[in-house]
Amino acid sequence: MPLNQNQFLKYLQKNFSPKHKILISISCGIDSTVLYDLIIKSQFFDLKNIFYIFFDHQKRVEGKYEIEKFINYYGVNKKNTFIKKLKLGKNETSFQNKARTARYQYIIKLSKLLGTDEVFLGHHLDDFKESYFLRKIQSSNALGLSNIFNEKFDKLNIHRPLVTYTKKQIKVYARKNNLIWFEDRSNFELDYTRNKVRSYLISNPKISKSIEKDLKNYQDLEYLMNFYSSYFERLSKKRFEIKAQEFKRLNKTLQTIAVQSLYYSLRFNLKKQPRNENIMNFIEVVSGFNHNIRLKRSVFGGKIGFFGKKLCLNLT
């Protein structure tokens, strides 16, 4: 199915009200430029209810000038525009993960300020494949593979209208509509793992096609995302009540999935994700607790202990 205005308008009409406030994340690259163009030309939302966030990662001198040029060229409403400078250091191996976490954290903060839960991102099908491949080679569990592009984050609704379209289809739309965008030269440098994966998949179309088939199977497992909520009740931002009796009734496999899904829901609050031994330790600690034990036990990302009469996980 080709990418065009009619198809996009149908998507908006099906999923939104014209009165919705929305936040669009724009990188000035081709993907988010096409997303911006589709939303504006649809005339579906009231312009005063469309907000824009640009991130300046300060890795390239030209980055801030590209943002200015984009805003001026497309006449982006400056009153509704936010530019966030990120300070992430120069560690090439961790830069992309840090940048992603920082962007999401700021989007959460900004969305609360604006009073909107609807966030639009420009990810497409090829991004989807790259993320899957990365997690696969990092030995991600089924939960991580099943929800690469989750639609909920914190209280936000994350919308990726281009995720069923390839980069090639996006380029066709951009050229047909005479759009202007800026290429981030770091996308062509092989310093970053994702860029290496992108280069590899482009040169190996059979593997790319195989990943597409895998993705369809793993998406059926998305119900696992909230599996933890039956056994861990959030009491505050950093505290969960552990429903120990219910948790102990699960077999080891389901206990593992429950703990994995809990940590997965917290992935942007943690500096790294737990290894299998961390999961096993968590299960062992919970299983060993009773009301006679008042000491707090350390687990990955926090401590488990009694707070009043409730057994809780307290995040550090």
C-alpha positions as MATLAB code, in Angstrom:
seq = 'MPLNQNQFLKYLQKNFSPKHKILISISCGIDSTVLYDLIIKSQFFDLKNIFYIFFDHQKRVEGKYEIEKFINYYGVNKKNTFIKKLKLGKNETSFQNKARTARYQYIIKLSKLLGTDEVFLGHHLDDFKESYFLRKIQSSNALGLSNIFNEKFDKLNIHRPLVTYTKKQIKVYARKNNLIWFEDRSNFELDYTRNKVRSYLISNPKISKSIEKDLKNYQDLEYLMNFYSSYFERLSKKRFEIKAQEFKRLNKTLQTIAVQSLYYSLRFNLKKQPRNENIMNFIEVVSGFNHNIRLKRSVFGGKIGFFGKKLCLNLT';
ca = [
       0.000    0.000    0.000;
       1.564    3.337   -1.055;
       2.093    6.133    1.446;
      -0.247    9.015    0.630;
      -2.488   11.661    2.166;
      -5.712    9.674    1.782;
      -4.370    6.652    3.666;
      -2.924    8.855    6.383;
      -6.145   10.817    6.851;
      -8.057    7.546    7.286;
      -5.567    6.569    9.988;
      -6.149    9.863   11.836;
      -9.934    9.672   11.506;
      -9.924    6.138   12.891;
      -7.694    6.850   15.904;
      -8.147   10.490   16.922;
     -10.506   13.367   17.491;
      -9.755   16.708   15.788;
      -9.772   18.215   19.299;
      -6.803   16.122   20.436;
      -3.610   17.899   21.473;
      -0.579   16.176   19.957;
       3.207   16.398   20.277;
       5.420   15.618   17.262;
       9.099   14.779   17.718;
      11.058   16.156   14.744;
      14.682   15.347   13.941;
      14.752   17.276   10.627;
      15.559   13.986    8.864;
      13.432   12.544    6.077;
      11.244   10.344    8.318;
      10.009   13.007   10.725;
       9.792   15.542    7.870;
       7.385   13.240    6.022;
       5.432   12.691    9.244;
       5.214   16.461    9.795;
       4.066   17.021    6.202;
       1.368   14.337    6.436;
      -0.037   15.721    9.678;
      -0.064   19.353    8.560;
      -1.517   18.669    5.108;
      -4.237   16.455    6.570;
      -5.715   19.575    8.253;
      -7.223   17.135   10.736;
      -5.989   18.763   13.948;
      -6.416   22.373   15.007;
      -2.990   23.976   14.452;
      -3.026   25.500   17.932;
      -3.183   21.954   19.339;
      -0.092   20.694   17.485;
       3.181   20.997   19.404;
       6.709   20.267   18.206;
       9.827   19.079   19.983;
      13.311   19.253   18.426;
      16.311   17.665   20.147;
      19.792   19.121   19.670;
      22.213   16.353   20.647;
      25.129   18.785   20.241;
      27.146   16.142   18.400;
      27.231   18.121   15.175;
      27.877   21.858   14.847;
      25.322   22.108   12.050;
      22.552   20.522   14.149;
      21.184   23.725   15.701;
      21.265   25.531   12.334;
      19.309   22.717   10.690;
      16.598   23.074   13.330;
      16.386   26.823   12.691;
      16.254   26.316    8.916;
      13.562   23.644    9.217;
      11.369   25.845   11.422;
      11.731   28.837    9.109;
      11.337   26.903    5.837;
       8.164   25.090    6.873;
       6.765   27.976    8.913;
       6.492   25.869   12.065;
       4.469   27.643   14.761;
       7.219   28.988   17.028;
       4.850   29.460   19.971;
       4.229   25.721   19.957;
       7.858   24.737   19.366;
      10.320   23.443   21.944;
      14.045   22.886   21.398;
      15.862   20.759   23.947;
      19.656   20.628   24.119;
      20.958   17.309   25.414;
      24.305   16.905   27.182;
      25.279   13.271   26.848;
      29.069   13.116   26.837;
      31.277   11.658   24.121;
      31.173    7.930   24.816;
      30.380    6.550   21.359;
      29.377    3.090   22.612;
      26.622    4.328   24.935;
      25.617    7.577   23.214;
      22.595    6.269   21.304;
      21.067    4.549   24.332;
      21.634    7.612   26.515;
      20.133    9.864   23.841;
      17.039    7.697   23.501;
      16.466    7.603   27.260;
      16.988   11.372   27.585;
      14.542   12.068   24.753;
      11.806    9.923   26.282;
      12.291   11.430   29.729;
      11.982   14.957   28.359;
       8.958   14.038   26.226;
       7.214   12.758   29.381;
       7.996   16.008   31.186;
       6.907   18.178   28.246;
       3.700   16.246   27.582;
       2.607   16.804   31.193;
       3.289   20.517   30.809;
       1.248   20.668   27.589;
      -1.564   18.453   28.838;
      -1.310   15.842   26.104;
      -0.728   12.090   26.111;
      -0.503   11.758   22.317;
       3.061   11.641   20.951;
       4.003   11.099   17.297;
       7.341    9.584   16.245;
       8.687    9.025   12.731;
       9.857    5.404   13.005;
       9.299    3.200    9.954;
       9.421   -0.512    9.095;
      13.191   -0.580    8.551;
      13.737    0.948   12.016;
      11.523   -1.820   13.363;
      13.712   -4.480   11.740;
      16.933   -2.894   13.007;
      15.634   -2.803   16.585;
      14.562   -6.436   16.364;
      17.946   -7.526   14.995;
      19.795   -5.591   17.706;
      17.785   -7.202   20.480;
      18.157  -10.602   18.883;
      21.964  -10.419   18.847;
      21.884   -9.070   22.418;
      19.971  -12.232   23.426;
      16.837  -10.332   24.409;
      14.061  -12.416   25.938;
      10.702  -12.996   24.230;
       9.207  -10.014   26.035;
      11.815   -7.626   24.680;
      11.431   -9.022   21.170;
       7.633   -8.893   21.233;
       7.338   -5.205   22.043;
      10.130   -3.408   20.245;
       7.959   -0.410   19.498;
       5.548   -0.385   22.410;
       2.517    1.863   22.049;
       2.391    2.879   25.710;
       5.172    4.508   27.701;
       4.490    5.842   31.170;
       1.055    7.420   30.567;
       1.849    8.402   26.990;
       0.276    6.978   23.857;
       3.123    6.559   21.368;
       2.030    6.753   17.725;
       4.213    5.597   14.839;
       2.009    5.978   11.739;
       4.907    5.168    9.377;
       5.856    1.847   10.988;
       4.185   -0.202    8.236;
       6.067    1.679    5.494;
       9.627    1.117    4.300;
      12.325    3.756    3.959;
      11.953    3.432    0.201;
       8.250    4.321    0.367;
       9.027    7.298    2.586;
      11.615    8.560    0.083;
       9.098    8.228   -2.751;
       6.595   10.364   -0.815;
       9.228   12.980    0.095;
      10.403   13.397   -3.502;
       6.892   13.415   -4.919;
       5.964   16.235   -2.524;
       9.234   18.151   -3.032;
      10.117   18.053    0.648;
      13.383   19.365    2.030;
      15.116   17.586    4.908;
      18.559   17.308    6.459;
      20.697   14.174    6.458;
      22.469   13.474    9.742;
      25.978   12.469    8.644;
      26.349   10.308   11.771;
      23.785    7.936   10.194;
      26.438    6.978    7.659;
      29.260    6.491   10.157;
      29.843    2.966   11.442;
      30.845    4.107   14.935;
      27.398    3.220   16.252;
      26.108   -0.352   16.519;
      22.729    0.556   14.990;
      24.408    2.023   11.929;
      26.388   -1.191   11.468;
      23.162   -3.201   11.696;
      21.477   -0.895    9.182;
      24.343   -1.345    6.734;
      24.280   -5.117    7.243;
      20.528   -5.467    6.629;
      20.650   -3.298    3.508;
      23.324   -5.558    2.043;
      21.463   -8.744    3.106;
      17.838   -8.423    1.893;
      17.065  -12.113    2.568;
      17.810  -11.674    6.263;
      15.718   -8.506    6.300;
      12.796  -10.441    4.809;
      13.227  -13.222    7.362;
      13.065  -10.692   10.195;
       9.721   -9.459    8.856;
       8.272  -12.951    9.291;
       9.691  -13.249   12.814;
       8.184   -9.919   13.826;
       4.670  -11.065   12.974;
       5.079  -14.047   15.292;
       6.531  -12.084   18.200;
       3.872   -9.383   18.075;
       1.379  -12.026   19.211;
       3.194  -12.059   22.580;
       2.476   -8.428   23.454;
       0.070   -9.408   26.225;
       3.178  -10.271   28.281;
       3.953   -6.561   28.620;
       1.573   -6.072   31.547;
       1.878   -9.544   33.052;
       3.697   -8.114   36.080;
       0.719   -5.931   37.105;
      -1.079   -8.902   38.681;
       1.832   -9.432   41.082;
       3.399   -5.980   41.527;
       1.194   -2.992   42.352;
       2.694    0.467   41.922;
       2.301    2.503   45.115;
       4.449    5.451   44.076;
       7.019    6.359   41.458;
       9.688    4.212   43.130;
       7.714    1.694   45.156;
       5.792   -1.457   44.233;
       3.840   -3.708   46.565;
       4.750   -7.342   45.927;
       1.749   -9.662   46.112;
       3.945  -12.404   47.503;
       1.346  -15.130   48.012;
       0.053  -14.850   44.436;
       3.624  -14.643   43.112;
       4.718  -17.763   45.010;
       1.850  -19.769   43.477;
       3.335  -19.271   40.003;
       5.711  -21.836   38.565;
       9.326  -20.752   37.962;
       8.730  -19.913   34.285;
       5.811  -17.581   35.042;
       7.695  -16.012   37.953;
      10.538  -15.271   35.546;
       8.168  -13.691   33.012;
       6.505  -11.599   35.750;
       9.851  -10.199   36.939;
      11.097   -9.674   33.370;
       7.963   -7.724   32.470;
       8.302   -5.606   35.629;
      11.882   -4.650   34.790;
      10.938   -4.111   31.160;
       8.286   -1.594   32.225;
      11.024    0.233   34.167;
      13.650    0.114   31.415;
      13.900    3.895   31.012;
      14.356    4.395   34.754;
      17.261    1.944   34.961;
      20.782    2.466   33.661;
      20.851   -1.092   32.325;
      18.628   -4.139   32.133;
      18.996   -7.134   34.485;
      20.771  -10.326   33.488;
      19.265  -13.760   34.052;
      21.094  -14.187   37.371;
      19.520  -10.924   38.589;
      16.050  -12.254   37.747;
      16.759  -15.533   39.571;
      18.030  -13.638   42.626;
      14.851  -11.508   42.672;
      12.669  -14.649   42.650;
      14.763  -16.255   45.390;
      14.509  -13.170   47.618;
      10.717  -12.871   47.254;
      10.203  -16.600   47.762;
      12.268  -16.545   50.956;
      10.477  -13.629   52.629;
       8.045  -14.043   55.524;
       6.708  -11.683   58.199;
       9.481  -12.652   60.616;
      12.125  -11.201   58.302;
      12.340   -7.427   58.758;
      15.669   -6.797   57.040;
      15.682   -5.340   53.540;
      17.330   -7.467   50.849;
      19.126   -5.989   47.845;
      17.970   -6.915   44.342;
      18.754   -5.473   40.929;
      17.708   -1.803   40.893;
      16.540   -1.593   44.502;
      15.681   -3.328   47.759;
      12.898   -5.629   48.910;
      11.519   -5.381   52.426;
       8.465   -4.689   54.538;
       7.070   -1.166   54.581;
       4.410   -1.353   57.264;
       2.583   -4.613   56.603;
       3.329   -4.638   52.871;
       6.225   -6.428   51.194;
       7.573   -3.910   48.699;
      10.211   -3.336   46.059;
      11.780    0.057   46.656;
      13.722    1.333   43.629;
      16.993    3.148   44.237;
];
